[in-house]
């Protein structure tokens, strides 16, 4: 019989960050700007037994929180956060969760510029960025291959505090677009990372070109770092008419890191260099004037395990989990879930309604389903967001979210540790 524990904690780091609120009235608007965002997330998660984990199915509930402070001062911009995990928790004694608080520097950078003018090349503007900054170059909804500096989670249901990377960049603007020369270091992180993420942290230099011609956006990137040893990427976003848009991107890299399965069942899964890799995405977006928005995407990632590799992993884990002496080896096959994409072939369908008519004006329903066509797995997610307050200076949103992970019994998604999760999120700004 399980015993439950309910814990309430206060973090001194939250108190310290809240003290900065008093700076709002003491500072001048033209010198210092402060914007506060907060989120509380109550979640209930149902775990399941799988070949990778012999533990029986269980459920846990927790309350998590995030407080963001965006600070602007002159040419400086910072995004600081305090994240609280398991502020309240209700779980089994064997897996009792402890409250953790983290102070996170999500972004902190200086951005300035100079104008260049000469008779030969005309007038140009140089933009200089130094510090920790998030670079979002990718195009796509479910996956963004061109987020090459740091990969970011797409459409999370709970609290996620993404961080930027250390960046030194110079951008030159012309009549049709932008040239950017940059150095980046993705190891600038405030939060703990797992071994896979740590081994993929890179330092490198690159050149990017962004071009806007009519209703078409073009982008290409050439980048060299100490992990991938050379990368080329390109993307296209094309507005076809008032309702339809096409987007696509492709990335090639000379080297990649990934988990490989051993040739002996008495050895664990191991991380190694796996040679060349590529990712490709193509998608269509449709929208109409009543607020409906539909996205359909397909993408491929050669770094993920293939369908045959997943079948081999599940069969090996099933055999190993029977014997208590080899059960830990069975768990090592779950490392395949650490890859950026869990399966190679992915299909995403997204629908949302952002209506301005009647009682639906403040309600935004959203539905996503991601399919693995090779093994029959799926991840389905639903959000219903209600905007309770928005007066320009402050806002309050109430959101109900649910995510279900399943499919055929031998599919990768059906063997993830969690079977479903339900969340109630409160979000606000002041």
SULVEN-V710607 format. One record per backbone hydrogen bond with DSSP energy under -0.5 kcal/mol. NH is the residue of the N-H (numbers start at 1). CO is the residue of the C=O. E is the energy in kcal/mol with one decimal. If there is no record, write none. Layout:
NH;CO;E  NH;CO;E
This chain:
5;91;-0.7  7;89;-0.6  9;87;-0.6  15;11;-1.5  16;12;-2.2  17;13;-2.0  18;14;-2.6  19;15;-1.5  20;17;-1.2  21;18;-2.1  22;19;-1.3  23;20;-2.0  24;21;-2.0  26;22;-0.9  27;23;-1.4  31;28;-1.4  32;28;-2.7  33;72;-2.7  35;70;-1.8  37;68;-2.2  38;428;-2.4  39;66;-2.3  40;426;-2.5  41;64;-2.9  42;424;-2.7  43;41;-0.6  43;62;-2.6  44;422;-2.6  45;60;-2.8  46;420;-2.7  47;45;-0.6  47;58;-3.1  48;417;-2.2  50;53;-1.9  53;50;-1.2  58;47;-0.5  60;45;-2.1  61;90;-2.1  62;43;-2.1  63;88;-2.5  64;41;-2.6  65;84;-2.5  66;39;-2.4  67;82;-2.3  68;37;-3.7  69;80;-3.2  70;35;-3.0  71;69;-0.6  71;78;-2.8  72;33;-2.5  73;76;-2.3  74;31;-0.5  76;73;-2.5  77;109;-2.4  78;71;-3.0  79;107;-3.2  80;69;-2.8  81;104;-2.4  82;67;-2.1  83;102;-2.5  84;65;-2.8  85;83;-0.5  85;100;-3.2  87;63;-2.5  88;63;-0.9  90;61;-2.7  91;5;-0.5  93;3;-0.5  95;92;-0.9  96;93;-1.3  100;85;-2.0  102;83;-2.3  104;81;-3.2  104;102;-0.6  106;79;-1.8  106;104;-1.1  107;79;-1.7  108;132;-2.7  109;77;-2.6  110;130;-3.1  111;75;-2.7  112;128;-2.1  114;126;-1.9  116;124;-3.6  118;122;-1.2  122;118;-2.0  124;116;-3.4  125;173;-0.7  126;114;-3.5  127;125;-0.5  127;171;-3.0  128;112;-3.4  129;169;-2.3  130;110;-2.5  131;167;-2.1  132;108;-2.6  133;131;-0.7  133;165;-2.5  136;134;-0.6  137;135;-0.8  147;144;-1.8  148;146;-2.0  155;153;-0.5  162;160;-0.7  164;106;-2.6  165;133;-2.4  166;185;-2.5  167;131;-3.4  168;183;-2.3  169;129;-2.5  170;181;-2.5  171;127;-3.1  172;179;-3.0  173;125;-1.9  174;177;-2.2  178;210;-2.6  179;172;-2.7  180;208;-2.6  181;170;-2.6  182;206;-2.3  183;168;-2.3  184;204;-2.5  185;166;-2.3  186;202;-2.6  188;185;-1.0  189;187;-1.7  198;194;-2.5  199;195;-2.5  200;196;-1.1  201;198;-1.2  204;184;-2.2  205;224;-2.1  206;182;-2.3  207;222;-2.7  208;180;-2.7  209;220;-2.6  210;178;-2.7  211;218;-2.9  212;176;-3.2  213;211;-0.5  213;216;-2.7  216;213;-1.7  217;237;-3.2  218;211;-3.3  219;235;-1.7  220;209;-2.1  221;233;-2.8  222;207;-2.6  223;231;-2.6  224;205;-2.9  226;203;-1.5  229;225;-1.3  231;223;-2.4  232;252;-2.7  233;221;-2.5  234;250;-2.2  235;219;-2.5  236;248;-2.6  237;217;-2.2  238;246;-3.1  239;215;-2.6  240;238;-0.8  240;244;-1.5  241;244;-1.6  245;285;-2.0  246;238;-2.9  247;283;-2.3  248;236;-2.3  249;281;-2.1  250;234;-2.4  251;279;-2.7  252;232;-3.0  253;277;-2.7  254;230;-2.5  255;228;-1.1  258;272;-2.3  260;270;-3.2  267;264;-1.5  270;260;-2.1  272;258;-2.5  274;256;-3.2  277;253;-2.2  279;251;-2.1  280;300;-2.1  281;249;-2.7  282;298;-2.5  283;247;-2.8  284;296;-2.4  285;245;-2.7  286;294;-2.9  287;243;-1.8  288;292;-1.6  291;288;-1.4  293;352;-2.3  294;286;-3.1  295;350;-2.2  296;284;-2.5  297;348;-2.5  298;282;-2.5  299;346;-2.0  300;280;-2.6  301;344;-1.5  302;278;-2.3  304;301;-1.0  310;306;-2.2  311;307;-2.2  312;308;-2.1  313;309;-2.3  314;310;-2.6  315;311;-2.2  316;312;-2.4  317;313;-2.5  318;314;-2.3  319;315;-1.8  320;316;-2.4  321;317;-2.5  322;318;-0.6  322;319;-0.5  323;320;-0.8  324;322;-0.6  326;323;-1.6  327;323;-0.6  327;324;-0.5  329;326;-0.5  330;326;-1.3  331;327;-1.5  332;328;-0.9  333;329;-0.6  333;330;-1.1  334;331;-1.5  335;332;-1.7  336;333;-1.3  337;334;-2.1  338;335;-2.1  339;336;-0.8  344;305;-0.7  346;299;-2.0  347;371;-2.1  348;297;-2.7  349;369;-2.4  350;295;-2.5  351;367;-2.5  352;293;-2.0  353;365;-1.9  354;291;-2.2  355;353;-0.6  355;363;-0.5  360;357;-1.3  361;358;-1.6  362;359;-0.5  363;360;-1.3  364;385;-2.8  365;353;-0.5  366;383;-2.8  367;351;-3.1  368;381;-2.9  369;349;-2.3  370;379;-2.7  371;347;-3.2  372;377;-2.6  373;371;-0.7  375;372;-0.5  376;372;-1.9  377;372;-0.8  378;406;-2.6  379;370;-2.1  380;404;-2.6  381;368;-2.8  382;402;-2.7  383;366;-2.5  384;400;-2.1  385;364;-2.2  386;398;-3.2  387;362;-3.1  387;385;-0.5  388;386;-1.0  388;396;-1.8  389;396;-1.6  391;394;-1.9  392;394;-0.5  395;429;-1.7  396;389;-2.2  397;427;-3.3  398;386;-2.6  399;425;-2.9  400;384;-2.3  401;423;-2.7  402;382;-2.2  403;421;-2.6  404;380;-3.0  405;419;-2.8  406;378;-2.3  406;404;-0.5  408;376;-1.0  411;408;-2.2  415;412;-1.4  416;413;-1.2  419;46;-2.9  420;46;-1.2  421;403;-2.2  422;44;-2.4  423;401;-3.1  424;42;-2.5  425;399;-3.0  426;40;-3.0  427;397;-2.5  428;38;-2.3  429;395;-1.9  430;36;-2.1
